[in-house]
Amino acid sequence: MPSRLIKAVLALACLTLVCVPLLAQKGKPGGGGAGSCAQVTTPMVSTATASPGINVGVFGRITNCASGKKRYTVTVSSVSTCQTETRIASSIISFTGGEAKLISVSYPVAANTCLGPMTVSIKVYDGGSMIASASTSLMIE
C-alpha cells in the first residue's frame, strides 16, 4: 500500500513539473501571459487620388497596448469599388509591452482596378482573431 501511495505522489509531482511551465508561458495561446491588445491609427496614403498603375504609399502606426511581449500579424489590404480585395502586405511583427511601431508600404494600383473610392485597411491579428483595424479612402480616377 505505501509503495502505491509513493508512486502516485511521484507521478503527480512529475505531472506538475511538466504542466506548470507550459501554463506560465507569457504571450502564448493558453498561457498565463497578458491578453491581446492592439491599437491602429487611421492609415495615411501618399496621395488622395491615384490612377491605375501608379504607386501609392500606405503609412500607419500599430501599438501593443498589452503589458507583455506579443507577436501580431499585421496586414495591409485594399478593396476596390467592385469589391476586389488585394492583400498588399502581411508580416508577423514582435512588440514589447506598450511598444508602438510605424509601418510603411508602397504598392502599384492594379491596372484593371475599378474607378471610384478604394478602401485601404490595416488589420492586426493575434492568431486567427482580428483585434484591431483602421481604414481610409483612396480615390481611383
Number of C-alpha atoms within 10 A of each C-alpha: 5 7 8 9 10 11 11 12 12 12 12 12 11 11 11 11 11 11 10 11 11 13 14 13 14 16 18 17 12 11 15 14 18 17 16 21 20 22 18 22 16 17 20 19 19 13 12 12 16 17 17 15 13 13 14 18 13 21 17 19 16 24 20 23 19 20 16 18 18 25 17 22 17 20 17 25 17 20 18 20 15 12 11 11 14 14 12 18 14 14 11 13 13 13 19 15 15 15 17 16 13 11 14 14 13 14 13 14 18 13 10 8 18 18 15 15 17 22 17 24 23 27 21 27 19 19 13 8 10 14 16 19 20 16 18 17 19 21 16 19 12
